[in-house]
Amino acid sequence: MARNNKIFMPSSQGGLIRYFDEERTRFRLKPGHVVILIGALVVLEVLLHIL
């Protein structure tokens, strides 16, 4: 018969990493702000191309 050589991880760890606990930035950008910033850059680029 085959041996049972399975390795069990503790259920509290399980290889999961919580990146939000490691975050240490001075400022945060919300996704909506990023979309607005990109939209403003596109409009600026189009205006500069037209002029």
mmCIF entry with sequence, helices, sheets and N, C-alpha, C, O atoms, coordinates in Angstrom:
data_MODEL
# 
_entry.id   MODEL 
# 
_entity.id                         1 
_entity.type                       polymer 
_entity.pdbx_number_of_molecules   1 
# 
_entity_poly.entity_id                      1 
_entity_poly.type                           'polypeptide(L)' 
_entity_poly.nstd_linkage                   no 
_entity_poly.nstd_monomer                   no 
_entity_poly.pdbx_seq_one_letter_code       MARNNKIFMPSSQGGLIRYFDEERTRFRLKPGHVVILIGALVVLEVLLHIL 
_entity_poly.pdbx_seq_one_letter_code_can   MARNNKIFMPSSQGGLIRYFDEERTRFRLKPGHVVILIGALVVLEVLLHIL 
_entity_poly.pdbx_strand_id                 A 
# 
loop_
_entity_poly_seq.entity_id 
_entity_poly_seq.num 
_entity_poly_seq.mon_id 
_entity_poly_seq.hetero 
1 1  MET n 
1 2  ALA n 
1 3  ARG n 
1 4  ASN n 
1 5  ASN n 
1 6  LYS n 
1 7  ILE n 
1 8  PHE n 
1 9  MET n 
1 10 PRO n 
1 11 SER n 
1 12 SER n 
1 13 GLN n 
1 14 GLY n 
1 15 GLY n 
1 16 LEU n 
1 17 ILE n 
1 18 ARG n 
1 19 TYR n 
1 20 PHE n 
1 21 ASP n 
1 22 GLU n 
1 23 GLU n 
1 24 ARG n 
1 25 THR n 
1 26 ARG n 
1 27 PHE n 
1 28 ARG n 
1 29 LEU n 
1 30 LYS n 
1 31 PRO n 
1 32 GLY n 
1 33 HIS n 
1 34 VAL n 
1 35 VAL n 
1 36 ILE n 
1 37 LEU n 
1 38 ILE n 
1 39 GLY n 
1 40 ALA n 
1 41 LEU n 
1 42 VAL n 
1 43 VAL n 
1 44 LEU n 
1 45 GLU n 
1 46 VAL n 
1 47 LEU n 
1 48 LEU n 
1 49 HIS n 
1 50 ILE n 
1 51 LEU n 
# 
_struct_asym.id          A 
_struct_asym.entity_id   1 
# 
loop_
_struct_conf.conf_type_id 
_struct_conf.id 
_struct_conf.pdbx_PDB_helix_id 
_struct_conf.beg_label_comp_id 
_struct_conf.beg_label_asym_id 
_struct_conf.beg_label_seq_id 
_struct_conf.pdbx_beg_PDB_ins_code 
_struct_conf.end_label_comp_id 
_struct_conf.end_label_asym_id 
_struct_conf.end_label_seq_id 
_struct_conf.pdbx_end_PDB_ins_code 
_struct_conf.beg_auth_comp_id 
_struct_conf.beg_auth_asym_id 
_struct_conf.beg_auth_seq_id 
_struct_conf.end_auth_comp_id 
_struct_conf.end_auth_asym_id 
_struct_conf.end_auth_seq_id 
_struct_conf.pdbx_PDB_helix_class 
_struct_conf.details 
_struct_conf.pdbx_PDB_helix_length 
HELX_P HELX_P1 AA1 TYR A 19 ? ASP A 21 ? TYR A 19 ASP A 21 5 ? 3  
HELX_P HELX_P2 AA2 PRO A 31 ? ILE A 50 ? PRO A 31 ILE A 50 1 ? 20 
# 
_struct_conf_type.id          HELX_P 
_struct_conf_type.criteria    ? 
_struct_conf_type.reference   ? 
# 
loop_
_atom_site.group_PDB 
_atom_site.id 
_atom_site.type_symbol 
_atom_site.label_atom_id 
_atom_site.label_alt_id 
_atom_site.label_comp_id 
_atom_site.label_asym_id 
_atom_site.label_entity_id 
_atom_site.label_seq_id 
_atom_site.pdbx_PDB_ins_code 
_atom_site.Cartn_x 
_atom_site.Cartn_y 
_atom_site.Cartn_z 
_atom_site.occupancy 
_atom_site.B_iso_or_equiv 
_atom_site.pdbx_formal_charge 
_atom_site.auth_seq_id 
_atom_site.auth_comp_id 
_atom_site.auth_asym_id 
_atom_site.auth_atom_id 
_atom_site.pdbx_PDB_model_num 
ATOM 1   N N  . MET A 1 1  ? 0.821   -1.188 0.000   1.00 0.00 ? 1  MET A N  1 
ATOM 2   C CA . MET A 1 1  ? 0.000   0.000  0.000   1.00 0.00 ? 1  MET A CA 1 
ATOM 3   C C  . MET A 1 1  ? 0.866   1.253  0.000   1.00 0.00 ? 1  MET A C  1 
ATOM 4   O O  . MET A 1 1  ? 1.993   1.242  0.494   1.00 0.00 ? 1  MET A O  1 
ATOM 5   N N  . ALA A 1 2  ? 0.332   2.318  -0.552  1.00 0.00 ? 2  ALA A N  1 
ATOM 6   C CA . ALA A 1 2  ? 1.066   3.576  -0.610  1.00 0.00 ? 2  ALA A CA 1 
ATOM 7   C C  . ALA A 1 2  ? 1.068   4.246  0.756   1.00 0.00 ? 2  ALA A C  1 
ATOM 8   O O  . ALA A 1 2  ? 0.111   4.163  1.526   1.00 0.00 ? 2  ALA A O  1 
ATOM 9   N N  . ARG A 1 3  ? 2.178   4.908  1.019   1.00 0.00 ? 3  ARG A N  1 
ATOM 10  C CA . ARG A 1 3  ? 2.279   5.632  2.286   1.00 0.00 ? 3  ARG A CA 1 
ATOM 11  C C  . ARG A 1 3  ? 1.550   6.969  2.188   1.00 0.00 ? 3  ARG A C  1 
ATOM 12  O O  . ARG A 1 3  ? 1.411   7.548  1.110   1.00 0.00 ? 3  ARG A O  1 
ATOM 13  N N  . ASN A 1 4  ? 1.101   7.429  3.313   1.00 0.00 ? 4  ASN A N  1 
ATOM 14  C CA . ASN A 1 4  ? 0.451   8.735  3.374   1.00 0.00 ? 4  ASN A CA 1 
ATOM 15  C C  . ASN A 1 4  ? 1.514   9.764  3.751   1.00 0.00 ? 4  ASN A C  1 
ATOM 16  O O  . ASN A 1 4  ? 1.746   10.016 4.934   1.00 0.00 ? 4  ASN A O  1 
ATOM 17  N N  . ASN A 1 5  ? 2.168   10.367 2.734   1.00 0.00 ? 5  ASN A N  1 
ATOM 18  C CA . ASN A 1 5  ? 3.256   11.319 2.963   1.00 0.00 ? 5  ASN A CA 1 
ATOM 19  C C  . ASN A 1 5  ? 2.799   12.758 2.774   1.00 0.00 ? 5  ASN A C  1 
ATOM 20  O O  . ASN A 1 5  ? 3.594   13.609 2.373   1.00 0.00 ? 5  ASN A O  1 
ATOM 21  N N  . LYS A 1 6  ? 1.571   13.036 3.048   1.00 0.00 ? 6  LYS A N  1 
ATOM 22  C CA . LYS A 1 6  ? 1.068   14.396 2.875   1.00 0.00 ? 6  LYS A CA 1 
ATOM 23  C C  . LYS A 1 6  ? 1.573   15.287 4.004   1.00 0.00 ? 6  LYS A C  1 
ATOM 24  O O  . LYS A 1 6  ? 1.666   14.867 5.157   1.00 0.00 ? 6  LYS A O  1 
ATOM 25  N N  . ILE A 1 7  ? 1.897   16.530 3.644   1.00 0.00 ? 7  ILE A N  1 
ATOM 26  C CA . ILE A 1 7  ? 2.334   17.513 4.622   1.00 0.00 ? 7  ILE A CA 1 
ATOM 27  C C  . ILE A 1 7  ? 1.189   18.494 4.820   1.00 0.00 ? 7  ILE A C  1 
ATOM 28  O O  . ILE A 1 7  ? 0.698   19.086 3.859   1.00 0.00 ? 7  ILE A O  1 
ATOM 29  N N  . PHE A 1 8  ? 0.775   18.661 6.039   1.00 0.00 ? 8  PHE A N  1 
ATOM 30  C CA . PHE A 1 8  ? -0.336  19.552 6.346   1.00 0.00 ? 8  PHE A CA 1 
ATOM 31  C C  . PHE A 1 8  ? 0.199   20.856 6.922   1.00 0.00 ? 8  PHE A C  1 
ATOM 32  O O  . PHE A 1 8  ? 1.043   20.857 7.818   1.00 0.00 ? 8  PHE A O  1 
ATOM 33  N N  . MET A 1 9  ? -0.308  21.967 6.391   1.00 0.00 ? 9  MET A N  1 
ATOM 34  C CA . MET A 1 9  ? 0.073   23.290 6.880   1.00 0.00 ? 9  MET A CA 1 
ATOM 35  C C  . MET A 1 9  ? -0.914  23.698 7.976   1.00 0.00 ? 9  MET A C  1 
ATOM 36  O O  . MET A 1 9  ? -2.067  23.268 7.970   1.00 0.00 ? 9  MET A O  1 
ATOM 37  N N  . PRO A 1 10 ? -0.462  24.515 8.899   1.00 0.00 ? 10 PRO A N  1 
ATOM 38  C CA . PRO A 1 10 ? -1.408  25.030 9.892   1.00 0.00 ? 10 PRO A CA 1 
ATOM 39  C C  . PRO A 1 10 ? -2.488  25.871 9.205   1.00 0.00 ? 10 PRO A C  1 
ATOM 40  O O  . PRO A 1 10 ? -2.193  26.615 8.270   1.00 0.00 ? 10 PRO A O  1 
ATOM 41  N N  . SER A 1 11 ? -3.701  25.757 9.653   1.00 0.00 ? 11 SER A N  1 
ATOM 42  C CA . SER A 1 11 ? -4.799  26.450 8.980   1.00 0.00 ? 11 SER A CA 1 
ATOM 43  C C  . SER A 1 11 ? -4.711  27.967 9.129   1.00 0.00 ? 11 SER A C  1 
ATOM 44  O O  . SER A 1 11 ? -5.289  28.696 8.322   1.00 0.00 ? 11 SER A O  1 
ATOM 45  N N  . SER A 1 12 ? -4.010  28.448 10.131  1.00 0.00 ? 12 SER A N  1 
ATOM 46  C CA . SER A 1 12 ? -3.922  29.897 10.299  1.00 0.00 ? 12 SER A CA 1 
ATOM 47  C C  . SER A 1 12 ? -2.951  30.531 9.312   1.00 0.00 ? 12 SER A C  1 
ATOM 48  O O  . SER A 1 12 ? -3.115  31.707 8.986   1.00 0.00 ? 12 SER A O  1 
ATOM 49  N N  . GLN A 1 13 ? -1.968  29.821 8.829   1.00 0.00 ? 13 GLN A N  1 
ATOM 50  C CA . GLN A 1 13 ? -0.993  30.376 7.894   1.00 0.00 ? 13 GLN A CA 1 
ATOM 51  C C  . GLN A 1 13 ? -1.348  29.989 6.472   1.00 0.00 ? 13 GLN A C  1 
ATOM 52  O O  . GLN A 1 13 ? -1.782  30.849 5.706   1.00 0.00 ? 13 GLN A O  1 
ATOM 53  N N  . GLY A 1 14 ? -1.191  28.783 6.101   1.00 0.00 ? 14 GLY A N  1 
ATOM 54  C CA . GLY A 1 14 ? -1.599  28.270 4.796   1.00 0.00 ? 14 GLY A CA 1 
ATOM 55  C C  . GLY A 1 14 ? -0.937  28.952 3.611   1.00 0.00 ? 14 GLY A C  1 
ATOM 56  O O  . GLY A 1 14 ? -1.440  28.829 2.494   1.00 0.00 ? 14 GLY A O  1 
ATOM 57  N N  . GLY A 1 15 ? 0.168   29.668 3.801   1.00 0.00 ? 15 GLY A N  1 
ATOM 58  C CA . GLY A 1 15 ? 0.859   30.305 2.700   1.00 0.00 ? 15 GLY A CA 1 
ATOM 59  C C  . GLY A 1 15 ? 0.242   31.612 2.253   1.00 0.00 ? 15 GLY A C  1 
ATOM 60  O O  . GLY A 1 15 ? 0.677   32.174 1.248   1.00 0.00 ? 15 GLY A O  1 
ATOM 61  N N  . LEU A 1 16 ? -0.747  32.112 2.955   1.00 0.00 ? 16 LEU A N  1 
ATOM 62  C CA . LEU A 1 16 ? -1.393  33.362 2.569   1.00 0.00 ? 16 LEU A CA 1 
ATOM 63  C C  . LEU A 1 16 ? -0.611  34.547 3.122   1.00 0.00 ? 16 LEU A C  1 
ATOM 64  O O  . LEU A 1 16 ? -0.160  34.532 4.267   1.00 0.00 ? 16 LEU A O  1 
ATOM 65  N N  . ILE A 1 17 ? -0.461  35.562 2.299   1.00 0.00 ? 17 ILE A N  1 
ATOM 66  C CA . ILE A 1 17 ? 0.238   36.773 2.711   1.00 0.00 ? 17 ILE A CA 1 
ATOM 67  C C  . ILE A 1 17 ? -0.749  37.928 2.650   1.00 0.00 ? 17 ILE A C  1 
ATOM 68  O O  . ILE A 1 17 ? -1.443  38.115 1.651   1.00 0.00 ? 17 ILE A O  1 
ATOM 69  N N  . ARG A 1 18 ? -0.803  38.682 3.707   1.00 0.00 ? 18 ARG A N  1 
ATOM 70  C CA . ARG A 1 18 ? -1.698  39.840 3.742   1.00 0.00 ? 18 ARG A CA 1 
ATOM 71  C C  . ARG A 1 18 ? -0.870  41.085 3.461   1.00 0.00 ? 18 ARG A C  1 
ATOM 72  O O  . ARG A 1 18 ? -0.191  41.606 4.347   1.00 0.00 ? 18 ARG A O  1 
ATOM 73  N N  . TYR A 1 19 ? -0.932  41.557 2.217   1.00 0.00 ? 19 TYR A N  1 
ATOM 74  C CA . TYR A 1 19 ? -0.126  42.696 1.813   1.00 0.00 ? 19 TYR A CA 1 
ATOM 75  C C  . TYR A 1 19 ? -0.639  44.003 2.404   1.00 0.00 ? 19 TYR A C  1 
ATOM 76  O O  . TYR A 1 19 ? 0.138   44.945 2.560   1.00 0.00 ? 19 TYR A O  1 
ATOM 77  N N  . PHE A 1 20 ? -1.904  44.085 2.731   1.00 0.00 ? 20 PHE A N  1 
ATOM 78  C CA . PHE A 1 20 ? -2.461  45.326 3.254   1.00 0.00 ? 20 PHE A CA 1 
ATOM 79  C C  . PHE A 1 20 ? -1.919  45.631 4.645   1.00 0.00 ? 20 PHE A C  1 
ATOM 80  O O  . PHE A 1 20 ? -1.884  46.792 5.052   1.00 0.00 ? 20 PHE A O  1 
ATOM 81  N N  . ASP A 1 21 ? -1.494  44.602 5.379   1.00 0.00 ? 21 ASP A N  1 
ATOM 82  C CA . ASP A 1 21 ? -0.894  44.838 6.685   1.00 0.00 ? 21 ASP A CA 1 
ATOM 83  C C  . ASP A 1 21 ? 0.533   45.354 6.555   1.00 0.00 ? 21 ASP A C  1 
ATOM 84  O O  . ASP A 1 21 ? 1.052   45.968 7.487   1.00 0.00 ? 21 ASP A O  1 
ATOM 85  N N  . GLU A 1 22 ? 1.173   45.113 5.415   1.00 0.00 ? 22 GLU A N  1 
ATOM 86  C CA . GLU A 1 22 ? 2.559   45.503 5.202   1.00 0.00 ? 22 GLU A CA 1 
ATOM 87  C C  . GLU A 1 22 ? 2.689   46.885 4.575   1.00 0.00 ? 22 GLU A C  1 
ATOM 88  O O  . GLU A 1 22 ? 3.802   47.389 4.420   1.00 0.00 ? 22 GLU A O  1 
ATOM 89  N N  . GLU A 1 23 ? 1.588   47.495 4.219   1.00 0.00 ? 23 GLU A N  1 
ATOM 90  C CA . GLU A 1 23 ? 1.614   48.761 3.497   1.00 0.00 ? 23 GLU A CA 1 
ATOM 91  C C  . GLU A 1 23 ? 1.989   49.909 4.428   1.00 0.00 ? 23 GLU A C  1 
ATOM 92  O O  . GLU A 1 23 ? 1.354   50.116 5.462   1.00 0.00 ? 23 GLU A O  1 
ATOM 93  N N  . ARG A 1 24 ? 3.030   50.652 4.049   1.00 0.00 ? 24 ARG A N  1 
ATOM 94  C CA . ARG A 1 24 ? 3.468   51.785 4.855   1.00 0.00 ? 24 ARG A CA 1 
ATOM 95  C C  . ARG A 1 24 ? 3.805   52.965 3.937   1.00 0.00 ? 24 ARG A C  1 
ATOM 96  O O  . ARG A 1 24 ? 4.970   53.337 3.794   1.00 0.00 ? 24 ARG A O  1 
ATOM 97  N N  . THR A 1 25 ? 2.784   53.542 3.323   1.00 0.00 ? 25 THR A N  1 
ATOM 98  C CA . THR A 1 25 ? 3.005   54.669 2.434   1.00 0.00 ? 25 THR A CA 1 
ATOM 99  C C  . THR A 1 25 ? 2.509   55.949 3.092   1.00 0.00 ? 25 THR A C  1 
ATOM 100 O O  . THR A 1 25 ? 1.661   55.918 3.984   1.00 0.00 ? 25 THR A O  1 
ATOM 101 N N  . ARG A 1 26 ? 3.045   57.062 2.643   1.00 0.00 ? 26 ARG A N  1 
ATOM 102 C CA . ARG A 1 26 ? 2.637   58.351 3.204   1.00 0.00 ? 26 ARG A CA 1 
ATOM 103 C C  . ARG A 1 26 ? 1.334   58.850 2.606   1.00 0.00 ? 26 ARG A C  1 
ATOM 104 O O  . ARG A 1 26 ? 0.592   59.585 3.257   1.00 0.00 ? 26 ARG A O  1 
ATOM 105 N N  . PHE A 1 27 ? 1.050   58.457 1.374   1.00 0.00 ? 27 PHE A N  1 
ATOM 106 C CA . PHE A 1 27 ? -0.195  58.881 0.739   1.00 0.00 ? 27 PHE A CA 1 
ATOM 107 C C  . PHE A 1 27 ? -0.800  57.711 -0.012  1.00 0.00 ? 27 PHE A C  1 
ATOM 108 O O  . PHE A 1 27 ? -0.100  56.782 -0.415  1.00 0.00 ? 27 PHE A O  1 
ATOM 109 N N  . ARG A 1 28 ? -2.102  57.770 -0.192  1.00 0.00 ? 28 ARG A N  1 
ATOM 110 C CA . ARG A 1 28 ? -2.834  56.728 -0.919  1.00 0.00 ? 28 ARG A CA 1 
ATOM 111 C C  . ARG A 1 28 ? -3.592  57.358 -2.059  1.00 0.00 ? 28 ARG A C  1 
ATOM 112 O O  . ARG A 1 28 ? -4.082  58.483 -1.956  1.00 0.00 ? 28 ARG A O  1 
ATOM 113 N N  . LEU A 1 29 ? -3.684  56.622 -3.150  1.00 0.00 ? 29 LEU A N  1 
ATOM 114 C CA . LEU A 1 29 ? -4.492  57.046 -4.282  1.00 0.00 ? 29 LEU A CA 1 
ATOM 115 C C  . LEU A 1 29 ? -5.657  56.086 -4.419  1.00 0.00 ? 29 LEU A C  1 
ATOM 116 O O  . LEU A 1 29 ? -5.473  54.872 -4.505  1.00 0.00 ? 29 LEU A O  1 
ATOM 117 N N  . LYS A 1 30 ? -6.838  56.634 -4.439  1.00 0.00 ? 30 LYS A N  1 
ATOM 118 C CA . LYS A 1 30 ? -8.013  55.806 -4.675  1.00 0.00 ? 30 LYS A CA 1 
ATOM 119 C C  . LYS A 1 30 ? -8.092  55.491 -6.160  1.00 0.00 ? 30 LYS A C  1 
ATOM 120 O O  . LYS A 1 30 ? -7.581  56.261 -6.975  1.00 0.00 ? 30 LYS A O  1 
ATOM 121 N N  . PRO A 1 31 ? -8.715  54.387 -6.532  1.00 0.00 ? 31 PRO A N  1 
ATOM 122 C CA . PRO A 1 31 ? -8.825  54.046 -7.957  1.00 0.00 ? 31 PRO A CA 1 
ATOM 123 C C  . PRO A 1 31 ? -9.525  55.121 -8.773  1.00 0.00 ? 31 PRO A C  1 
ATOM 124 O O  . PRO A 1 31 ? -9.175  55.334 -9.934  1.00 0.00 ? 31 PRO A O  1 
ATOM 125 N N  . GLY A 1 32 ? -10.492 55.792 -8.202  1.00 0.00 ? 32 GLY A N  1 
ATOM 126 C CA . GLY A 1 32 ? -11.178 56.866 -8.911  1.00 0.00 ? 32 GLY A CA 1 
ATOM 127 C C  . GLY A 1 32 ? -10.253 58.029 -9.231  1.00 0.00 ? 32 GLY A C  1 
ATOM 128 O O  . GLY A 1 32 ? -10.359 58.641 -10.294 1.00 0.00 ? 32 GLY A O  1 
ATOM 129 N N  . HIS A 1 33 ? -9.342  58.334 -8.307  1.00 0.00 ? 33 HIS A N  1 
ATOM 130 C CA . HIS A 1 33 ? -8.382  59.407 -8.551  1.00 0.00 ? 33 HIS A CA 1 
ATOM 131 C C  . HIS A 1 33 ? -7.428  59.044 -9.681  1.00 0.00 ? 33 HIS A C  1 
ATOM 132 O O  . HIS A 1 33 ? -7.047  59.905 -10.474 1.00 0.00 ? 33 HIS A O  1 
ATOM 133 N N  . VAL A 1 34 ? -7.046  57.793 -9.758  1.00 0.00 ? 34 VAL A N  1 
ATOM 134 C CA . VAL A 1 34 ? -6.151  57.350 -10.832 1.00 0.00 ? 34 VAL A CA 1 
ATOM 135 C C  . VAL A 1 34 ? -6.851  57.477 -12.182 1.00 0.00 ? 34 VAL A C  1 
ATOM 136 O O  . VAL A 1 34 ? -6.240  57.914 -13.158 1.00 0.00 ? 34 VAL A O  1 
ATOM 137 N N  . VAL A 1 35 ? -8.119  57.102 -12.245 1.00 0.00 ? 35 VAL A N  1 
ATOM 138 C CA . VAL A 1 35 ? -8.877  57.205 -13.499 1.00 0.00 ? 35 VAL A CA 1 
ATOM 139 C C  . VAL A 1 35 ? -8.998  58.665 -13.924 1.00 0.00 ? 35 VAL A C  1 
ATOM 140 O O  . VAL A 1 35 ? -8.832  58.980 -15.102 1.00 0.00 ? 35 VAL A O  1 
ATOM 141 N N  . ILE A 1 36 ? -9.283  59.551 -12.984 1.00 0.00 ? 36 ILE A N  1 
ATOM 142 C CA . ILE A 1 36 ? -9.396  60.977 -13.297 1.00 0.00 ? 36 ILE A CA 1 
ATOM 143 C C  . ILE A 1 36 ? -8.053  61.531 -13.764 1.00 0.00 ? 36 ILE A C  1 
ATOM 144 O O  . ILE A 1 36 ? -8.004  62.313 -14.713 1.00 0.00 ? 36 ILE A O  1 
ATOM 145 N N  . LEU A 1 37 ? -6.978  61.139 -13.117 1.00 0.00 ? 37 LEU A N  1 
ATOM 146 C CA . LEU A 1 37 ? -5.649  61.601 -13.505 1.00 0.00 ? 37 LEU A CA 1 
ATOM 147 C C  . LEU A 1 37 ? -5.293  61.149 -14.916 1.00 0.00 ? 37 LEU A C  1 
ATOM 148 O O  . LEU A 1 37 ? -4.756  61.932 -15.700 1.00 0.00 ? 37 LEU A O  1 
ATOM 149 N N  . ILE A 1 38 ? -5.582  59.907 -15.243 1.00 0.00 ? 38 ILE A N  1 
ATOM 150 C CA . ILE A 1 38 ? -5.301  59.397 -16.588 1.00 0.00 ? 38 ILE A CA 1 
ATOM 151 C C  . ILE A 1 38 ? -6.168  60.111 -17.617 1.00 0.00 ? 38 ILE A C  1 
ATOM 152 O O  . ILE A 1 38 ? -5.689  60.454 -18.698 1.00 0.00 ? 38 ILE A O  1 
ATOM 153 N N  . GLY A 1 39 ? -7.432  60.339 -17.294 1.00 0.00 ? 39 GLY A N  1 
ATOM 154 C CA . GLY A 1 39 ? -8.311  61.071 -18.206 1.00 0.00 ? 39 GLY A CA 1 
ATOM 155 C C  . GLY A 1 39 ? -7.814  62.484 -18.452 1.00 0.00 ? 39 GLY A C  1 
ATOM 156 O O  . GLY A 1 39 ? -7.858  62.970 -19.582 1.00 0.00 ? 39 GLY A O  1 
ATOM 157 N N  . ALA A 1 40 ? -7.340  63.151 -17.401 1.00 0.00 ? 40 ALA A N  1 
ATOM 158 C CA . ALA A 1 40 ? -6.804  64.505 -17.554 1.00 0.00 ? 40 ALA A CA 1 
ATOM 159 C C  . ALA A 1 40 ? -5.545  64.498 -18.413 1.00 0.00 ? 40 ALA A C  1 
ATOM 160 O O  . ALA A 1 40 ? -5.338  65.409 -19.214 1.00 0.00 ? 40 ALA A O  1 
ATOM 161 N N  . LEU A 1 41 ? -4.711  63.488 -18.256 1.00 0.00 ? 41 LEU A N  1 
ATOM 162 C CA . LEU A 1 41 ? -3.507  63.384 -19.082 1.00 0.00 ? 41 LEU A CA 1 
ATOM 163 C C  . LEU A 1 41 ? -3.850  63.146 -20.546 1.00 0.00 ? 41 LEU A C  1 
ATOM 164 O O  . LEU A 1 41 ? -3.184  63.682 -21.432 1.00 0.00 ? 41 LEU A O  1 
ATOM 165 N N  . VAL A 1 42 ? -4.874  62.354 -20.810 1.00 0.00 ? 42 VAL A N  1 
ATOM 166 C CA . VAL A 1 42 ? -5.294  62.102 -22.192 1.00 0.00 ? 42 VAL A CA 1 
ATOM 167 C C  . VAL A 1 42 ? -5.817  63.390 -22.816 1.00 0.00 ? 42 VAL A C  1 
ATOM 168 O O  . VAL A 1 42 ? -5.475  63.712 -23.954 1.00 0.00 ? 42 VAL A O  1 
ATOM 169 N N  . VAL A 1 43 ? -6.639  64.126 -22.081 1.00 0.00 ? 43 VAL A N  1 
ATOM 170 C CA . VAL A 1 43 ? -7.173  65.390 -22.594 1.00 0.00 ? 43 VAL A CA 1 
ATOM 171 C C  . VAL A 1 43 ? -6.040  66.379 -22.843 1.00 0.00 ? 43 VAL A C  1 
ATOM 172 O O  . VAL A 1 43 ? -6.033  67.058 -23.870 1.00 0.00 ? 43 VAL A O  1 
ATOM 173 N N  . LEU A 1 44 ? -5.092  66.470 -21.929 1.00 0.00 ? 44 LEU A N  1 
ATOM 174 C CA . LEU A 1 44 ? -3.951  67.361 -22.105 1.00 0.00 ? 44 LEU A CA 1 
ATOM 175 C C  . LEU A 1 44 ? -3.130  66.976 -23.332 1.00 0.00 ? 44 LEU A C  1 
ATOM 176 O O  . LEU A 1 44 ? -2.704  67.843 -24.096 1.00 0.00 ? 44 LEU A O  1 
ATOM 177 N N  . GLU A 1 45 ? -2.911  65.694 -23.516 1.00 0.00 ? 45 GLU A N  1 
ATOM 178 C CA . GLU A 1 45 ? -2.152  65.214 -24.675 1.00 0.00 ? 45 GLU A CA 1 
ATOM 179 C C  . GLU A 1 45 ? -2.868  65.547 -25.982 1.00 0.00 ? 45 GLU A C  1 
ATOM 180 O O  . GLU A 1 45 ? -2.228  65.954 -26.951 1.00 0.00 ? 45 GLU A O  1 
ATOM 181 N N  . VAL A 1 46 ? -4.175  65.379 -26.017 1.00 0.00 ? 46 VAL A N  1 
ATOM 182 C CA . VAL A 1 46 ? -4.943  65.699 -27.229 1.00 0.00 ? 46 VAL A CA 1 
ATOM 183 C C  . VAL A 1 46 ? -4.893  67.197 -27.502 1.00 0.00 ? 46 VAL A C  1 
ATOM 184 O O  . VAL A 1 46 ? -4.714  67.613 -28.647 1.00 0.00 ? 46 VAL A O  1 
ATOM 185 N N  . LEU A 1 47 ? -5.049  68.007 -26.462 1.00 0.00 ? 47 LEU A N  1 
ATOM 186 C CA . LEU A 1 47 ? -4.984  69.460 -26.644 1.00 0.00 ? 47 LEU A CA 1 
ATOM 187 C C  . LEU A 1 47 ? -3.610  69.908 -27.133 1.00 0.00 ? 47 LEU A C  1 
ATOM 188 O O  . LEU A 1 47 ? -3.518  70.781 -27.995 1.00 0.00 ? 47 LEU A O  1 
ATOM 189 N N  . LEU A 1 48 ? -2.564  69.332 -26.604 1.00 0.00 ? 48 LEU A N  1 
ATOM 190 C CA . LEU A 1 48 ? -1.222  69.691 -27.056 1.00 0.00 ? 48 LEU A CA 1 
ATOM 191 C C  . LEU A 1 48 ? -0.969  69.235 -28.490 1.00 0.00 ? 48 LEU A C  1 
ATOM 192 O O  . LEU A 1 48 ? -0.240  69.891 -29.235 1.00 0.00 ? 48 LEU A O  1 
ATOM 193 N N  . HIS A 1 49 ? -1.560  68.131 -28.867 1.00 0.00 ? 49 HIS A N  1 
ATOM 194 C CA . HIS A 1 49 ? -1.393  67.634 -30.234 1.00 0.00 ? 49 HIS A CA 1 
ATOM 195 C C  . HIS A 1 49 ? -2.133  68.530 -31.228 1.00 0.00 ? 49 HIS A C  1 
ATOM 196 O O  . HIS A 1 49 ? -1.650  68.761 -32.336 1.00 0.00 ? 49 HIS A O  1 
ATOM 197 N N  . ILE A 1 50 ? -3.301  69.031 -30.833 1.00 0.00 ? 50 ILE A N  1 
ATOM 198 C CA . ILE A 1 50 ? -4.094  69.891 -31.714 1.00 0.00 ? 50 ILE A CA 1 
ATOM 199 C C  . ILE A 1 50 ? -3.416  71.252 -31.876 1.00 0.00 ? 50 ILE A C  1 
ATOM 200 O O  . ILE A 1 50 ? -3.385  71.806 -32.975 1.00 0.00 ? 50 ILE A O  1 
ATOM 201 N N  . LEU A 1 51 ? -2.883  71.778 -30.800 1.00 0.00 ? 51 LEU A N  1 
ATOM 202 C CA . LEU A 1 51 ? -2.246  73.100 -30.860 1.00 0.00 ? 51 LEU A CA 1 
ATOM 203 C C  . LEU A 1 51 ? -0.909  72.930 -31.491 1.00 0.00 ? 51 LEU A C  1 
ATOM 204 O O  . LEU A 1 51 ? -0.175  73.904 -31.654 1.00 0.00 ? 51 LEU A O  1 
# 
